[in-house]
């Protein structure tokens, strides 16, 4: 018998929110009074895209995403947004630019749309 407990999405996104808040705050603290909204608002990404929908679903007695494939794609989309925002914040604070942070937004959006598509496909398959 396994003692492994499956973590809920709410736990993952809450931990991600706290970690990004700490990382963004510490990075901003050592940035010599150069600030970037991509860094100090980094924690908002997992909060708005993860904690809020999962908490709303939990309060209504439902689950946000039932399909494991949809959950994985959604997490990867949120993590893509987090890493892209972090990278953009680092470049802003450093005072340089790059094309790479602009690639994270469409990649993250594609993953979120794919997650919602997988969830709809899963619900349609379960309904049959």
ZAMITI-469153 format. One record per residue (C-alpha): residue in three letters; x, y, z; residue number from 1. Coordinates in Angstrom, 3 decimals. Example, Ala and Ser with C-alpha at 12.3 -4.5 7.8 and 13.67 -1.06 7.14 Angstrom:
site residu->ALA, xx->12.300, yy->-4.500, zz->7.800, num->1
site residu->SER, xx->13.670, yy->-1.060, zz->7.140, num->2
end
This chain:
site residu->UNK, xx->0.000, yy->0.000, zz->0.000, num->1
site residu->UNK, xx->1.331, yy->3.398, zz->-0.967, num->2
site residu->UNK, xx->1.453, yy->6.305, zz->1.442, num->3
site residu->UNK, xx->1.707, yy->8.816, zz->-1.435, num->4
site residu->UNK, xx->-1.069, yy->11.371, zz->-1.433, num->5
site residu->UNK, xx->-1.955, yy->13.151, zz->-4.637, num->6
site residu->UNK, xx->-1.511, yy->16.886, zz->-4.173, num->7
site residu->UNK, xx->-4.359, yy->19.094, zz->-5.219, num->8
site residu->UNK, xx->-4.007, yy->21.864, zz->-7.734, num->9
site residu->UNK, xx->-4.761, yy->24.365, zz->-5.003, num->10
site residu->UNK, xx->-1.688, yy->23.261, zz->-3.034, num->11
site residu->UNK, xx->0.576, yy->23.464, zz->-6.085, num->12
site residu->UNK, xx->-0.562, yy->26.958, zz->-7.038, num->13
site residu->UNK, xx->-0.460, yy->28.224, zz->-3.452, num->14
site residu->UNK, xx->3.141, yy->27.046, zz->-3.106, num->15
site residu->UNK, xx->3.966, yy->28.554, zz->-6.515, num->16
site residu->UNK, xx->2.438, yy->31.875, zz->-5.423, num->17
site residu->UNK, xx->4.461, yy->31.970, zz->-2.210, num->18
site residu->UNK, xx->7.693, yy->30.938, zz->-3.950, num->19
site residu->UNK, xx->7.300, yy->33.545, zz->-6.709, num->20
site residu->UNK, xx->6.468, yy->36.209, zz->-4.120, num->21
site residu->UNK, xx->9.642, yy->35.419, zz->-2.179, num->22
site residu->UNK, xx->11.844, yy->35.147, zz->-5.292, num->23
site residu->UNK, xx->10.482, yy->38.380, zz->-6.768, num->24
site residu->UNK, xx->10.866, yy->40.244, zz->-3.477, num->25
site residu->UNK, xx->14.421, yy->39.049, zz->-2.872, num->26
site residu->UNK, xx->15.441, yy->39.811, zz->-6.461, num->27
site residu->UNK, xx->13.935, yy->43.296, zz->-6.241, num->28
site residu->UNK, xx->15.674, yy->43.877, zz->-2.898, num->29
site residu->UNK, xx->19.083, yy->43.351, zz->-4.501, num->30
site residu->UNK, xx->18.318, yy->45.235, zz->-7.735, num->31
site residu->UNK, xx->19.800, yy->48.596, zz->-6.628, num->32
site residu->UNK, xx->16.455, yy->50.462, zz->-6.763, num->33
site residu->UNK, xx->15.727, yy->49.319, zz->-10.320, num->34
site residu->UNK, xx->12.259, yy->47.789, zz->-10.447, num->35
site residu->UNK, xx->10.249, yy->45.886, zz->-13.001, num->36
site residu->UNK, xx->6.535, yy->45.090, zz->-12.801, num->37
site residu->UNK, xx->7.333, yy->41.748, zz->-14.424, num->38
site residu->UNK, xx->9.289, yy->40.902, zz->-11.283, num->39
site residu->UNK, xx->7.337, yy->42.450, zz->-8.405, num->40
site residu->UNK, xx->3.989, yy->41.274, zz->-9.795, num->41
site residu->UNK, xx->5.317, yy->37.801, zz->-10.607, num->42
site residu->UNK, xx->3.279, yy->36.212, zz->-7.814, num->43
site residu->UNK, xx->0.029, yy->37.366, zz->-9.466, num->44
site residu->UNK, xx->0.366, yy->34.810, zz->-12.263, num->45
site residu->UNK, xx->-0.085, yy->31.650, zz->-10.152, num->46
site residu->UNK, xx->-2.487, yy->33.505, zz->-7.862, num->47
site residu->UNK, xx->-4.891, yy->34.598, zz->-10.593, num->48
site residu->UNK, xx->-4.482, yy->31.637, zz->-12.939, num->49
site residu->UNK, xx->-4.177, yy->28.910, zz->-10.303, num->50
site residu->UNK, xx->-5.328, yy->29.692, zz->-6.782, num->51
site residu->UNK, xx->-8.449, yy->31.687, zz->-7.683, num->52
site residu->UNK, xx->-9.982, yy->29.181, zz->-10.164, num->53
site residu->UNK, xx->-9.152, yy->26.189, zz->-7.951, num->54
site residu->UNK, xx->-10.527, yy->27.923, zz->-4.855, num->55
site residu->UNK, xx->-13.700, yy->28.943, zz->-6.702, num->56
site residu->UNK, xx->-14.175, yy->25.387, zz->-7.952, num->57
site residu->UNK, xx->-13.559, yy->23.981, zz->-4.477, num->58
site residu->UNK, xx->-16.085, yy->26.375, zz->-2.932, num->59
site residu->UNK, xx->-18.733, yy->25.258, zz->-5.429, num->60
site residu->UNK, xx->-17.954, yy->21.586, zz->-4.817, num->61
site residu->UNK, xx->-16.403, yy->20.946, zz->-8.215, num->62
site residu->UNK, xx->-12.923, yy->20.485, zz->-9.596, num->63
site residu->UNK, xx->-11.288, yy->23.041, zz->-11.855, num->64
site residu->UNK, xx->-9.842, yy->20.532, zz->-14.328, num->65
site residu->UNK, xx->-10.746, yy->16.850, zz->-14.116, num->66
site residu->UNK, xx->-8.506, yy->15.460, zz->-16.831, num->67
site residu->UNK, xx->-4.920, yy->14.782, zz->-15.777, num->68
site residu->UNK, xx->-3.703, yy->15.752, zz->-19.249, num->69
site residu->UNK, xx->-5.545, yy->19.073, zz->-19.021, num->70
site residu->UNK, xx->-4.124, yy->19.689, zz->-15.530, num->71
site residu->UNK, xx->-0.592, yy->19.015, zz->-16.777, num->72
site residu->UNK, xx->-0.960, yy->21.277, zz->-19.816, num->73
site residu->UNK, xx->-2.480, yy->24.038, zz->-17.664, num->74
site residu->UNK, xx->0.348, yy->23.819, zz->-15.113, num->75
site residu->UNK, xx->2.908, yy->23.989, zz->-17.909, num->76
site residu->UNK, xx->1.136, yy->27.051, zz->-19.331, num->77
site residu->UNK, xx->1.169, yy->28.817, zz->-15.971, num->78
site residu->UNK, xx->4.817, yy->27.890, zz->-15.401, num->79
site residu->UNK, xx->5.653, yy->29.198, zz->-18.884, num->80
site residu->UNK, xx->4.063, yy->32.540, zz->-17.992, num->81
site residu->UNK, xx->5.989, yy->32.604, zz->-14.695, num->82
site residu->UNK, xx->9.362, yy->31.885, zz->-16.293, num->83
site residu->UNK, xx->8.707, yy->34.343, zz->-19.123, num->84
site residu->UNK, xx->7.772, yy->37.093, zz->-16.695, num->85
site residu->UNK, xx->10.798, yy->36.343, zz->-14.531, num->86
site residu->UNK, xx->13.108, yy->36.479, zz->-17.540, num->87
site residu->UNK, xx->11.560, yy->39.746, zz->-18.747, num->88
site residu->UNK, xx->11.970, yy->41.190, zz->-15.228, num->89
site residu->UNK, xx->15.623, yy->40.169, zz->-15.114, num->90
site residu->UNK, xx->16.255, yy->41.785, zz->-18.501, num->91
site residu->UNK, xx->14.426, yy->44.973, zz->-17.438, num->92
site residu->UNK, xx->16.403, yy->45.241, zz->-14.217, num->93
site residu->UNK, xx->19.666, yy->44.508, zz->-15.994, num->94
site residu->UNK, xx->18.830, yy->47.154, zz->-18.585, num->95
site residu->UNK, xx->18.912, yy->45.060, zz->-21.722, num->96
site residu->UNK, xx->16.412, yy->43.415, zz->-24.005, num->97
site residu->UNK, xx->15.947, yy->40.135, zz->-25.796, num->98
site residu->UNK, xx->13.473, yy->38.516, zz->-28.143, num->99
site residu->UNK, xx->13.076, yy->35.457, zz->-25.907, num->100
site residu->UNK, xx->10.611, yy->36.860, zz->-23.335, num->101
site residu->UNK, xx->8.170, yy->37.701, zz->-26.137, num->102
site residu->UNK, xx->8.041, yy->34.015, zz->-27.066, num->103
site residu->UNK, xx->6.780, yy->32.967, zz->-23.644, num->104
site residu->UNK, xx->3.402, yy->34.716, zz->-23.909, num->105
site residu->UNK, xx->2.171, yy->32.880, zz->-27.025, num->106
site residu->UNK, xx->3.659, yy->29.582, zz->-25.828, num->107
site residu->UNK, xx->1.884, yy->29.884, zz->-22.471, num->108
site residu->UNK, xx->-1.369, yy->30.893, zz->-24.157, num->109
site residu->UNK, xx->-1.193, yy->27.880, zz->-26.491, num->110
site residu->UNK, xx->-0.701, yy->25.581, zz->-23.498, num->111
site residu->UNK, xx->-3.676, yy->27.098, zz->-21.630, num->112
site residu->UNK, xx->-5.921, yy->26.797, zz->-24.685, num->113
site residu->UNK, xx->-4.711, yy->23.219, zz->-25.210, num->114
site residu->UNK, xx->-5.563, yy->22.445, zz->-21.576, num->115
site residu->UNK, xx->-9.081, yy->23.767, zz->-21.995, num->116
site residu->UNK, xx->-9.432, yy->21.812, zz->-25.242, num->117
site residu->UNK, xx->-8.257, yy->18.623, zz->-23.529, num->118
site residu->UNK, xx->-10.747, yy->19.211, zz->-20.723, num->119
site residu->UNK, xx->-13.618, yy->19.635, zz->-23.182, num->120
site residu->UNK, xx->-12.535, yy->16.487, zz->-25.033, num->121
site residu->UNK, xx->-12.356, yy->14.592, zz->-21.725, num->122
site residu->UNK, xx->-15.816, yy->15.740, zz->-20.655, num->123
site residu->UNK, xx->-17.263, yy->14.817, zz->-24.041, num->124
site residu->UNK, xx->-15.678, yy->11.348, zz->-23.838, num->125
site residu->UNK, xx->-16.986, yy->10.801, zz->-20.288, num->126
site residu->UNK, xx->-20.492, yy->11.909, zz->-21.277, num->127
site residu->UNK, xx->-20.730, yy->9.132, zz->-23.922, num->128
end
